[in-house]
Amino acid sequence: MHNLFILGSPRVNGNSETMAKTVANGLMQEPGNSVEFIYLNPLNIKPCQACGSCSSTGDCIIEDDMSDLYQKTDDADRLFFVSPIYFYALSAQIKSYVDRCQARWSRKYLLGQRYRQGENRTGYLLSCASTSGDKLFEGSILAIKCLCDTLDIEYGNPLLIRNVESRKALQNLPDELANCEQFGVKIASGQPLS
Ligand SMILES: Cc1cc2nc3c(=O)[nH]c(=O)nc-3n(C[C@H](O)[C@H](O)[C@H](O)COP(=O)(O)O)c2cc1C
């Protein structure tokens, strides 16, 4: 199974990247898994321009780093959407990626083009935030649910961590790290996520 992590934080070695790497360690404990990390921050991914071109072609006319990511997204068996919470939402880096998937929405809903249906592909939100409010992750969960529907993949239980602010906060929380690793192990071994 190929596991693609799409990371939306600008912080190198920050909390969401630590989540991703630790989940990946768990996945790799099961044979037959490969992992790939896409760091969005250094990439050039222009926001969707709502030009409507994809409505008739299914393809985005913008030529930038997103061009390669469409294929990588299609080819992955599992997708991990990794983002810090910014103002109760996804970071701008990953939101640009999500919005550019409008071209896939057009394929599915306007052009009737489906891809890899019935293959049990799944998408997971991995997210963290510095505070602890009940509704902290709601906006991001809705966005990723909508993205998974667009990409024709299942929406899997998310992994969400509250109360981590400084860059290395999560690295000092062994119980949370163990939980992240178990999240990966459970996914790779087909155990239910609680
Ligand atoms: C621009 C910005 C907006 C943020 N907004 C929120 C927020 O609305 N709620 C919250 O709990 N934390 C917020 N945070 C804190 C981050 O979510 C938190 O520090 C997180 O651990 C960062 O993850 P990272 O290290 O992967 O970048 C914000 C941080 C920044 C830089």
The ligand as an SDF file (V2000), in Angstrom:
LIG
                    3D

 31 33  0  0  0  0  0  0  0  0999 V2000
   -1.5070   31.7670   11.8740 C   0  0  0  0  0  0  0  0  0  0  0  0
   -1.7870   30.8210   13.0090 C   0  0  0  0  0  0  0  0  0  0  0  0
   -3.0910   30.6050   13.4050 C   0  0  0  0  0  0  0  0  0  0  0  0
   -3.3830   29.7200   14.4400 C   0  0  0  0  0  0  0  0  0  0  0  0
   -4.6780   29.5270   14.8070 N   0  0  0  0  0  0  0  0  0  0  0  0
   -4.9660   28.6630   15.8050 C   0  0  0  0  0  0  0  0  0  0  0  0
   -6.3230   28.4460   16.2130 C   0  0  0  0  0  0  0  0  0  0  0  0
   -7.2720   28.9930   15.6570 O   0  0  0  0  0  0  0  0  0  0  0  0
   -6.5540   27.6170   17.2610 N   0  0  0  0  0  0  0  0  0  0  0  0
   -5.5230   26.9760   17.9200 C   0  0  0  0  0  0  0  0  0  0  0  0
   -5.7890   26.2280   18.8670 O   0  0  0  0  0  0  0  0  0  0  0  0
   -4.2410   27.1300   17.5280 N   0  0  0  0  0  0  0  0  0  0  0  0
   -3.9300   27.9590   16.4980 C   0  0  0  0  0  0  0  0  0  0  0  0
   -2.6200   28.1330   16.0890 N   0  0  0  0  0  0  0  0  0  0  0  0
   -1.5540   27.3200   16.7390 C   0  0  0  0  0  0  0  0  0  0  0  0
   -1.1220   26.0850   15.9240 C   0  0  0  0  0  0  0  0  0  0  0  0
   -2.2250   25.3570   15.4530 O   0  0  0  0  0  0  0  0  0  0  0  0
   -0.2420   25.1840   16.7910 C   0  0  0  0  0  0  0  0  0  0  0  0
    0.8940   25.8840   17.2530 O   0  0  0  0  0  0  0  0  0  0  0  0
    0.1930   23.9270   16.0680 C   0  0  0  0  0  0  0  0  0  0  0  0
    0.8050   23.0450   16.9970 O   0  0  0  0  0  0  0  0  0  0  0  0
    1.1730   24.2330   14.9440 C   0  0  0  0  0  0  0  0  0  0  0  0
    1.4910   23.0440   14.2600 O   0  0  0  0  0  0  0  0  0  0  0  0
    2.8740   22.9160   13.4250 P   0  0  0  0  0  0  0  0  0  0  0  0
    3.9890   22.9210   14.4360 O   0  0  0  0  0  0  0  0  0  0  0  0
    2.7470   21.6410   12.6900 O   0  0  0  0  0  0  0  0  0  0  0  0
    2.9350   24.0950   12.5140 O   0  0  0  0  0  0  0  0  0  0  0  0
   -2.3200   29.0230   15.0880 C   0  0  0  0  0  0  0  0  0  0  0  0
   -0.9810   29.2580   14.6810 C   0  0  0  0  0  0  0  0  0  0  0  0
   -0.7220   30.1490   13.6700 C   0  0  0  0  0  0  0  0  0  0  0  0
    0.7130   30.3790   13.2400 C   0  0  0  0  0  0  0  0  0  0  0  0
  1  2  1  0
  2  3  1  0
  2 30  2  0
  3  4  2  0
  4  5  1  0
  4 28  1  0
  5  6  2  0
  6  7  1  0
  6 13  1  0
  7  8  2  0
  7  9  1  0
  9 10  1  0
 10 11  2  0
 10 12  1  0
 12 13  2  0
 13 14  1  0
 14 15  1  0
 14 28  1  0
 15 16  1  0
 16 17  1  0
 16 18  1  0
 18 19  1  0
 18 20  1  0
 20 21  1  0
 20 22  1  0
 22 23  1  0
 23 24  1  0
 24 25  2  0
 24 26  1  0
 24 27  1  0
 28 29  2  0
 29 30  1  0
 30 31  1  0
M  END
$$$$
